[in-house]
Amino acid sequence: MDDYSSLREQIGRDLDTLHRTENPKSIFEIADDYLLGNPNLKRALVEDIIKEEADKRGIAIH
């Protein structure tokens, strides 16, 4: 596992919840939520994790 496994797990859970309760959000909106909570994160890293987790789950994000 990588150093961001807990972030990856949280993003996966959040994507599952969003998929069940809302229309897909943009990747930028989702990333902003994480970056506001932890400004030390890099946007590109968060967006990559979001894309990977969404792809694993077959969730369309834009």
N, C-alpha and C positions, 0 to 999 in steps of 0.2 A: 504494500500500500504506500501511497505517496504521503507527503507531509500534510496534504490538504484533505485527508480522508474524512475528517469530521465535517468540513465545509461541503465536500462532495455529497455526503449523506444528507446533510441539511437541505442542500439544493434539491436533491432527489425527492425528499419528503415534501418540500414546498411545491415542486412541480406537480407531484401527484395530487396535492390538495388543490392547486390552481386548476388543474385539468378537470377535476370533478366539480368545481364550484363556479368557475368563470370561463370566459372565452380566453384563448391564449393571449398572453401579454407579449409585448415586444421584449426582445432579449435585453435591450437597453434599460427598460423599466425594471426588469428583474434584477439586473446587475446593479442598478442604482440603489436598490434596497440593501444589498449586501455591502456596497461601498460606503453607504452612509453609516452602517453599523460598525464597519471596521475600515477606516481610511488607509490602513497600512496595506490592504489588498491591492493588487494591480488589476485594472479593468480587463485587460486582455485575458488574464488567468481566469477571472470569474466568468467571463463570457465563454471561454473555451469549456469550462466545467459545465456550464448551463447547457451548451450545445450538446456535449457528450451525454449528459444525463437525459436530456430531452430525446435524443436519438435512441438511446437504450429503451426508452419507454414509448416510443412512437408518438411523442407529443409534438404537434406543430407549433413552433414559435417563429416569430418574424422579427 
